[in-house]
Amino acid sequence: MRRAFGDALVSAGALAILLLALTALDSRVREQISLRFSARPAAELANVGERVRDLTSVFVEVARDQSIEHAPLLIFVLAATVLVMFMLRT
């Protein structure tokens, strides 16, 4: 039980770091986040589902664009991760 909780925390932390990196690197994400959090609270509660959907689509689009632009680096990181996992298992 404790290990599962720790693994969930690590996964959530990795996702948070990824979202922070996308926010820091791409102006489209910063713009969308500032638009989402600058609205009035009452109006924000009424459209929370739509706002989350829009923000998620922007994150997905930016992540796809970044991965296409940096495909060789992405492949290298993936291969390095697999190799490190094999090293840690043995």
N, CA and C atoms as an extended XYZ file, in Angstrom:
270
Properties=species:S:1:pos:R:3:atomname:S:1:resname:S:1:resid:I:1 pbc="F F F"
N         0.830       -1.188        0.000 N   MET     1
C         0.000        0.000        0.000 CA  MET     1
C         0.874        1.250        0.000 C   MET     1
N         1.912        1.257        0.839 N   ARG     2
C         2.784        2.428        0.929 CA  ARG     2
C         3.546        2.647       -0.371 C   ARG     2
N         3.992        1.563       -0.999 N   ARG     3
C         4.723        1.676       -2.263 CA  ARG     3
C         3.812        2.220       -3.362 C   ARG     3
N         2.569        1.780       -3.401 N   ALA     4
C         1.626        2.273       -4.410 CA  ALA     4
C         1.379        3.764       -4.232 C   ALA     4
N         1.286        4.207       -2.996 N   PHE     5
C         1.087        5.631       -2.723 CA  PHE     5
C         2.307        6.430       -3.171 C   PHE     5
N         3.484        5.908       -2.894 N   GLY     6
C         4.724        6.573       -3.316 CA  GLY     6
C         4.834        6.647       -4.832 C   GLY     6
N         4.466        5.556       -5.499 N   ASP     7
C         4.493        5.548       -6.963 CA  ASP     7
C         3.506        6.547       -7.536 C   ASP     7
N         2.347        6.665       -6.931 N   ALA     8
C         1.354        7.636       -7.396 CA  ALA     8
C         1.868        9.060       -7.207 C   ALA     8
N         2.536        9.317       -6.087 N   LEU     9
C         3.111       10.648       -5.856 CA  LEU     9
C         4.201       10.969       -6.868 C   LEU     9
N         5.036        9.992       -7.193 N   VAL    10
C         6.090       10.203       -8.187 CA  VAL    10
C         5.473       10.495       -9.548 C   VAL    10
N         4.434        9.768       -9.919 N   SER    11
C         3.769        9.994      -11.203 CA  SER    11
C         3.128       11.373      -11.258 C   SER    11
N         2.461       11.766      -10.185 N   ALA    12
C         1.842       13.090      -10.144 CA  ALA    12
C         2.903       14.184      -10.192 C   ALA    12
N         4.010       13.974       -9.517 N   GLY    13
C         5.106       14.944       -9.555 CA  GLY    13
C         5.708       15.079      -10.940 C   GLY    13
N         5.870       13.953      -11.635 N   ALA    14
C         6.403       13.996      -12.997 CA  ALA    14
C         5.457       14.744      -13.927 C   ALA    14
N         4.172       14.519      -13.769 N   LEU    15
C         3.188       15.229      -14.588 CA  LEU    15
C         3.214       16.723      -14.286 C   LEU    15
N         3.343       17.078      -13.029 N   ALA    16
C         3.406       18.497      -12.655 CA  ALA    16
C         4.654       19.157      -13.229 C   ALA    16
N         5.782       18.464      -13.204 N   ILE    17
C         7.013       19.008      -13.772 CA  ILE    17
C         6.872       19.184      -15.277 C   ILE    17
N         6.249       18.224      -15.947 N   LEU    18
C         6.025       18.334      -17.388 CA  LEU    18
C         5.152       19.535      -17.721 C   LEU    18
N         4.076       19.724      -16.969 N   LEU    19
C         3.192       20.861      -17.217 CA  LEU    19
C         3.890       22.181      -16.924 C   LEU    19
N         4.698       22.236      -15.887 N   LEU    20
C         5.457       23.447      -15.589 CA  LEU    20
C         6.471       23.750      -16.689 C   LEU    20
N         7.118       22.710      -17.220 N   ALA    21
C         8.073       22.917      -18.301 CA  ALA    21
C         7.375       23.428      -19.558 C   ALA    21
N         6.217       22.859      -19.880 N   LEU    22
C         5.471       23.343      -21.044 CA  LEU    22
C         5.033       24.783      -20.846 C   LEU    22
N         4.640       25.123      -19.636 N   THR    23
C         4.224       26.497      -19.346 CA  THR    23
C         5.406       27.452      -19.486 C   THR    23
N         6.556       27.033      -19.044 N   ALA    24
C         7.732       27.900      -19.114 CA  ALA    24
C         8.240       28.067      -20.543 C   ALA    24
N         8.081       27.052      -21.375 N   LEU    25
C         8.660       27.084      -22.711 CA  LEU    25
C         7.751       27.648      -23.790 C   LEU    25
N         6.459       27.548      -23.632 N   ASP    26
C         5.561       27.916      -24.717 CA  ASP    26
C         4.628       29.051      -24.316 C   ASP    26
N         4.599       30.086      -25.135 N   SER    27
C         3.769       31.258      -24.827 CA  SER    27
C         2.285       30.961      -24.974 C   SER    27
N         1.923       29.997      -25.827 N   ARG    28
C         0.507       29.652      -25.983 CA  ARG    28
C        -0.068       29.099      -24.690 C   ARG    28
N         0.715       28.269      -24.019 N   VAL    29
C         0.258       27.688      -22.753 CA  VAL    29
C         0.142       28.768      -21.684 C   VAL    29
N         1.147       29.655      -21.608 N   ARG    30
C         1.080       30.745      -20.628 CA  ARG    30
C        -0.144       31.618      -20.864 C   ARG    30
N        -0.430       31.902      -22.124 N   GLU    31
C        -1.594       32.726      -22.459 CA  GLU    31
C        -2.892       32.058      -22.037 C   GLU    31
N        -3.023       30.775      -22.318 N   GLN    32
C        -4.238       30.047      -21.966 CA  GLN    32
C        -4.414       29.960      -20.445 C   GLN    32
N        -3.328       29.733      -19.740 N   ILE    33
C        -3.422       29.648      -18.274 CA  ILE    33
C        -3.812       31.000      -17.690 C   ILE    33
N        -3.205       32.075      -18.205 N   SER    34
C        -3.564       33.401      -17.676 CA  SER    34
C        -5.011       33.743      -17.993 C   SER    34
N        -5.511       33.316      -19.149 N   LEU    35
C        -6.919       33.543      -19.470 CA  LEU    35
C        -7.839       32.765      -18.538 C   LEU    35
N        -7.455       31.547      -18.202 N   ARG    36
C        -8.299       30.701      -17.367 CA  ARG    36
C        -8.373       31.193      -15.929 C   ARG    36
N        -7.263       31.711      -15.403 N   PHE    37
C        -7.237       32.092      -14.005 CA  PHE    37
C        -7.554       33.559      -13.751 C   PHE    37
N        -7.744       34.342      -14.811 N   SER    38
C        -8.060       35.756      -14.607 CA  SER    38
C        -9.564       36.031      -14.646 C   SER    38
N       -10.376       35.025      -14.880 N   ALA    39
C       -11.828       35.217      -14.948 CA  ALA    39
C       -12.417       35.373      -13.545 C   ALA    39
N       -13.650       35.872      -13.497 N   ARG    40
C       -14.345       36.008      -12.210 CA  ARG    40
C       -14.695       34.614      -11.683 C   ARG    40
N       -14.679       34.446      -10.369 N   PRO    41
C       -14.939       33.124       -9.789 CA  PRO    41
C       -16.323       32.563      -10.133 C   PRO    41
N       -17.364       33.392      -10.149 N   ALA    42
C       -18.708       32.883      -10.446 CA  ALA    42
C       -18.801       32.402      -11.889 C   ALA    42
N       -18.237       33.157      -12.805 N   ALA    43
C       -18.250       32.758      -14.214 CA  ALA    43
C       -17.375       31.532      -14.424 C   ALA    43
N       -16.308       31.438      -13.654 N   GLU    44
C       -15.407       30.307      -13.791 CA  GLU    44
C       -16.064       29.009      -13.345 C   GLU    44
N       -16.846       29.044      -12.286 N   LEU    45
C       -17.514       27.835      -11.808 CA  LEU    45
C       -18.558       27.332      -12.804 C   LEU    45
N       -19.181       28.226      -13.522 N   ALA    46
C       -20.214       27.831      -14.469 CA  ALA    46
C       -19.628       27.062      -15.649 C   ALA    46
N       -18.419       27.395      -16.039 N   ASN    47
C       -17.835       26.783      -17.242 CA  ASN    47
C       -16.575       25.977      -16.945 C   ASN    47
N       -16.488       25.394      -15.770 N   VAL    48
C       -15.261       24.714      -15.377 CA  VAL    48
C       -14.954       23.517      -16.288 C   VAL    48
N       -15.920       22.756      -16.681 N   GLY    49
C       -15.693       21.600      -17.555 CA  GLY    49
C       -15.153       22.017      -18.911 C   GLY    49
N       -15.747       23.041      -19.474 N   GLU    50
C       -15.297       23.534      -20.778 CA  GLU    50
C       -13.884       24.105      -20.690 C   GLU    50
N       -13.602       24.810      -19.614 N   ARG    51
C       -12.271       25.399      -19.442 CA  ARG    51
C       -11.204       24.325      -19.287 C   ARG    51
N       -11.495       23.282      -18.532 N   VAL    52
C       -10.540       22.190      -18.358 CA  VAL    52
C       -10.302       21.486      -19.689 C   VAL    52
N       -11.360       21.270      -20.447 N   ARG    53
C       -11.238       20.638      -21.759 CA  ARG    53
C       -10.379       21.486      -22.699 C   ARG    53
N       -10.619       22.808      -22.717 N   ASP    54
C        -9.838       23.695      -23.575 CA  ASP    54
C        -8.373       23.717      -23.165 C   ASP    54
N        -8.113       23.802      -21.873 N   LEU    55
C        -6.748       23.837      -21.385 CA  LEU    55
C        -6.028       22.522      -21.674 C   LEU    55
N        -6.737       21.405      -21.537 N   THR    56
C        -6.151       20.107      -21.848 CA  THR    56
C        -5.805       20.008      -23.325 C   THR    56
N        -6.681       20.513      -24.179 N   SER    57
C        -6.387       20.452      -25.617 CA  SER    57
C        -5.184       21.313      -25.972 C   SER    57
N        -5.001       22.451      -25.291 N   VAL    58
C        -3.818       23.279      -25.541 CA  VAL    58
C        -2.559       22.546      -25.088 C   VAL    58
N        -2.598       21.908      -23.911 N   PHE    59
C        -1.445       21.147      -23.440 CA  PHE    59
C        -1.093       20.025      -24.406 C   PHE    59
N        -2.089       19.313      -24.897 N   VAL    60
C        -1.843       18.206      -25.821 CA  VAL    60
C        -1.243       18.733      -27.121 C   VAL    60
N        -1.777       19.835      -27.627 N   GLU    61
C        -1.262       20.407      -28.872 CA  GLU    61
C         0.185       20.860      -28.716 C   GLU    61
N         0.489       21.530      -27.613 N   VAL    62
C         1.852       22.002      -27.383 CA  VAL    62
C         2.804       20.830      -27.182 C   VAL    62
N         2.388       19.818      -26.436 N   ALA    63
C         3.240       18.645      -26.232 CA  ALA    63
C         3.516       17.946      -27.559 C   ALA    63
N         2.498       17.843      -28.405 N   ARG    64
C         2.688       17.227      -29.719 CA  ARG    64
C         3.653       18.054      -30.569 C   ARG    64
N         3.480       19.371      -30.585 N   ASP    65
C         4.375       20.243      -31.350 CA  ASP    65
C         5.812       20.152      -30.852 C   ASP    65
N         5.980       20.172      -29.541 N   GLN    66
C         7.325       20.084      -28.983 CA  GLN    66
C         7.969       18.735      -29.290 C   GLN    66
N         7.189       17.665      -29.233 N   SER    67
C         7.772       16.349      -29.506 CA  SER    67
C         8.110       16.189      -30.982 C   SER    67
N         7.351       16.815      -31.862 N   ILE    68
C         7.666       16.759      -33.297 CA  ILE    68
C         8.924       17.567      -33.581 C   ILE    68
N         9.044       18.750      -32.972 N   GLU    69
C        10.208       19.603      -33.201 CA  GLU    69
C        11.481       18.988      -32.647 C   GLU    69
N        11.368       18.251      -31.564 N   HIS    70
C        12.543       17.692      -30.903 CA  HIS    70
C        12.523       16.162      -30.928 C   HIS    70
N        12.144       15.579      -32.051 N   ALA    71
C        12.013       14.130      -32.156 CA  ALA    71
C        13.318       13.387      -31.875 C   ALA    71
N        14.459       13.801      -32.420 N   PRO    72
C        15.695       13.057      -32.109 CA  PRO    72
C        16.024       13.059      -30.620 C   PRO    72
N        15.827       14.201      -29.962 N   LEU    73
C        16.085       14.273      -28.530 CA  LEU    73
C        15.105       13.397      -27.760 C   LEU    73
N        13.855       13.372      -28.196 N   LEU    74
C        12.843       12.538      -27.548 CA  LEU    74
C        13.199       11.057      -27.657 C   LEU    74
N        13.667       10.635      -28.823 N   ILE    75
C        14.071        9.237      -29.015 CA  ILE    75
C        15.264        8.907      -28.132 C   ILE    75
N        16.224        9.833      -28.050 N   PHE    76
C        17.388        9.620      -27.198 CA  PHE    76
C        16.979        9.482      -25.733 C   PHE    76
N        16.109       10.340      -25.263 N   VAL    77
C        15.651       10.287      -23.868 CA  VAL    77
C        14.903        8.989      -23.596 C   VAL    77
N        14.082        8.567      -24.536 N   LEU    78
C        13.355        7.304      -24.372 CA  LEU    78
C        14.317        6.125      -24.292 C   LEU    78
N        15.301        6.086      -25.181 N   ALA    79
C        16.287        4.997      -25.162 CA  ALA    79
C        17.107        5.030      -23.875 C   ALA    79
N        17.494        6.212      -23.435 N   ALA    80
C        18.262        6.329      -22.196 CA  ALA    80
C        17.446        5.871      -20.997 C   ALA    80
N        16.164        6.199      -20.981 N   THR    81
C        15.295        5.775      -19.887 CA  THR    81
C        15.176        4.254      -19.838 C   THR    81
N        15.022        3.637      -21.002 N   VAL    82
C        14.924        2.174      -21.056 CA  VAL    82
C        16.217        1.544      -20.564 C   VAL    82
N        17.351        2.081      -20.994 N   LEU    83
C        18.636        1.536      -20.551 CA  LEU    83
C        18.833        1.697      -19.043 C   LEU    83
N        18.463        2.834      -18.491 N   VAL    84
C        18.591        3.044      -17.047 CA  VAL    84
C        17.686        2.083      -16.293 C   VAL    84
N        16.490        1.855      -16.798 N   MET    85
C        15.588        0.910      -16.133 CA  MET    85
C        16.183       -0.494      -16.125 C   MET    85
N        16.796       -0.913      -17.239 N   PHE    86
C        17.442       -2.218      -17.260 CA  PHE    86
C        18.622       -2.279      -16.312 C   PHE    86
N        19.377       -1.182      -16.211 N   MET    87
C        20.511       -1.152      -15.291 CA  MET    87
C        20.059       -1.243      -13.834 C   MET    87
N        18.953       -0.587      -13.519 N   LEU    88
C        18.472       -0.610      -12.137 CA  LEU    88
C        17.871       -1.958      -11.757 C   LEU    88
N        17.383       -2.691      -12.702 N   ARG    89
C        16.761       -3.986      -12.399 CA  ARG    89
C        17.804       -5.053      -12.109 C   ARG    89
N        18.994       -4.909      -12.667 N   THR    90
C        20.014       -5.947      -12.475 CA  THR    90
C        20.969       -5.608      -11.375 C   THR    90
